[in-house]
Amino acid sequence: MTSLTRRHRGAVLAAVVLGVVGVLCAVLLPTFAAPGGLVPGALRSERAHDDTGLRVAGDGSLPETAPKLGAPNEPLSSAERGYAYHLARQAMPADARDILGEPGGELLTADLPALAERTPARLVTVAVYDYATDRLHQLLVDLTHHTIVRDESTQGLQLPPTQAETATALALALEAKPAPAFVAEYRKLSNTPLLVPDQVSAIAGAWRPAAARPTSPQTQVCGRHRCVQLMVALPTGQYLDTTDIVVDLSTRTVLRTELEAPSHAQ
């Protein structure tokens, strides 16, 4: 739990600093979180000005005081994004939980609202997934007045997963019994067992059944549950076969996507 918590804090910090996540497109995998890029551990360090050592630049926590605000149409600063996350998390239900079971819900995105919704106040749309209820909250946050203008929740709408969710999905896949196909493929290609997540790179996309492709009965919960499909790569960049599974993050289980061959009575 400690290592995943550190990954989660690092993922939140990465979202605040970078602002956007790389997106890939594929059938059944409309969006993906970018591989790597996690800040290692809860603390982020950077080279000191005199280049004699490292100094702590931040601990990954969200800012609790309002930063300097930009004009309504200016891109969000990292400080504004972090403060919007803070206000959104404070407004979530008391029992809301993130991927690690911690309070506040899983922070997914923060961005400017549609042009029609922009006002002289500094507004930000924030998406938060609540694992306690499997509902997505889409909040309109007013940074100028430190308030929540709107909070709409829905079930069945799945946005791209965070890096914390991707890390969790990979850890669950590695622990699954029987092992997914990519575990055996890794050993065949590298001549070593795949034991820990750091041996590979992973990206993940939100997944739900599609009418165009048969799926197993157990994956029919995907969409209502938060399910992701992994894409796992060797250090060389070669991708392994992960099409036989999806990971249900809501129940923390690994689901098989392939239909079992029908049995015939003798």
C-alpha positions, 0 to 999 in steps of 0.5 A: 500500500505504501508504494502505491500511495507514493505512486498516487501522490506522484501521479497527482503532482504530475497531473498538476505540473504537466496539465495534460496526458498523452492520448492514444486511440484504438478500437475499444481503447479510446483513451490512454494514460501516458506511460512512465512520468511518475514522480518517484515517491512522495517527495520531488527534488530538483537541483539546487541553484548552486548545483551542489546538491538536491533540495526539496521542491514540494511534497505532492500535496495540493495547495490550500490557498488561492494562487495568483489567478489568470484571466478567464481565457488564459491557460491554467497554471499548475498552481491554479490546477492544484487549487481547483483539485483541492476545492473539488476534493473538499466538496466531494461526499465524505465517503468518497474514495480514490483508487487506494481507498483514501478520502476525496475521490480519484482526481482525473482532469482539470481544465477550462470550461467551454467558452459559453460557460466562461465568465469574468470569474476564473472557472475550472471544470474538474472531474473526480471519480468516486470508487465508493459509488462508481460515479463520476463527478463533474464539478465547475469550480470558481477559483475567484470566489473559492466555491463550487458552482455545479456538481453533477454526477453520473454513472457509466461515463469513463474518462482516461485512467490516472497513472495511479490507476494504471499502476494499480491495474498492472499490480493486480494483473501481475498477481492474477491467477492464472497469470495473464498471457503477457506474463508468459510472453515476457518470460519467453522473450526475456528469459527471465520471470516477470515479477515486479511492475518496474520490469515493464512500462504500462499504459491503460485505457478506459474499457467497456464492452462493444457490440462489435466484439464478443466479450465474456459475461463477466466483462459486461459490468465494465462501463458501470464499473471502472475497467481498464485494459493495459498495454504493457511494453518491454524496455525495448518498446515491444508491446506484449499481448494483453488482449485476454484481460481487462482489470476491473478497478472497482472490484480490484479483479482481473477479468477474462475478455475471451469467451470460453469454448462451448462444452459438448455433451458426450 
